[in-house]
């Protein structure tokens, strides 16, 4: 309700339209008394009643009435007192304000009509909920009160854009983008329903207004350890982590072997990050030594309770950095080629001759293996015996310089071939 007295409207009365000359009457007064048709003085205009203050609801029309007696040839005008702005004169509106109009329904009554414009919405803080904390599993009701004209519509949304969870029964629930109404009822609130809720009031008049209300849910800490057993080589840095959920925000710290609290320093780096009721704890152990191997405990404590998680560490071998890339088995061609090269040099024979014989033997063995005809060991021994009997040694130049050692090396060549064939069979 708005009292129109605050609008400071006042009557300007009696605007004469006569063109009387500036003459004096018989008694020396100015202006001269007006005479009627019979020559008697005509009475002056006067207000027939006091103008009353008017109070109306927002958006409604206000009517101010003025009663004038003995108007005669005078005219009635309306003026705004605070700005001295003339609003109307007689039956004509002077101002450009479209909310103003005048009527003259009776000879003595002149009315000024003021159409109240639409009013933008406004949230009444005193009648609207503020930030609130409720225990886990309890219910809460949020209230939002607003005024304006037309009457504002009130909507509830989550500030983060997530859906609002509403419980419709003991186990039934639904998720909606927004809720309409002056109240938002959250039943059996859980930690996932924590966050900022926005009350939005809007009508036909922009802008819409809003108020942010934070709902916190208090619950005891819980600790989740991604890796409970972690291996590390010595002389390296070790990273450990724990995930904590709690509200109010917990105090967090690390312990080693349940003995002492770990603090930031040259040896350890302790850090944490928090978002809503989530806290990520991390611990970096620099240059791990034997004395650092043990059990590490992450602890979270708030005003409700305490929780902890444990991580055991153990030593592992460091990863190999230099591995041979061309190693072959004991009977590989590289080793054999080296042996043949040595025997060829010591006997005076050319190396290529032995390599040709070796390549031919490899081709024969591979072909036999590809066809799937694997001979048993006894049969192969017999065949190998025949080879050792019938093997023709390469001709050796006759020279007095040939020694017994060179001769024994040459006789050992069939056994080298035999060993090579065994490697390819098995």
Secondary structure as UniProt FT lines:
FT   STRAND          2..3
FT   HELIX           4..7
FT   STRAND          9..16
FT   TURN            26..27
FT   TURN            37..38
FT   STRAND          46..47
FT   STRAND          55..56
FT   TURN            58..59
FT   STRAND          61..69
FT   TURN            72..73
FT   STRAND          74..80
FT   TURN            81..84
FT   STRAND          85..89
FT   TURN            90..91
FT   STRAND          92..93
FT   TURN            98..99
FT   STRAND          100..106
FT   TURN            107..108
FT   STRAND          109..115
FT   STRAND          119..123
FT   HELIX           125..127
FT   STRAND          132..135
FT   TURN            136..137
FT   STRAND          140..143
FT   STRAND          146..149
FT   STRAND          153..158
FT   TURN            159..160
FT   STRAND          164..167
FT   STRAND          173..176
FT   STRAND          179..180
FT   STRAND          183..186
FT   HELIX           191..193
FT   STRAND          195..202
FT   STRAND          209..224
FT   STRAND          229..232
FT   TURN            234..235
FT   STRAND          238..247
FT   STRAND          251..256
FT   TURN            257..259
FT   STRAND          260..262
FT   STRAND          268..275
FT   TURN            276..277
FT   STRAND          278..285
FT   HELIX           290..292
FT   STRAND          295..301
FT   STRAND          306..315
FT   TURN            330..331
FT   HELIX           333..347
FT   HELIX           351..370
FT   TURN            371..372
FT   HELIX           377..390
FT   TURN            400..401
FT   HELIX           404..411
FT   HELIX           413..425
//
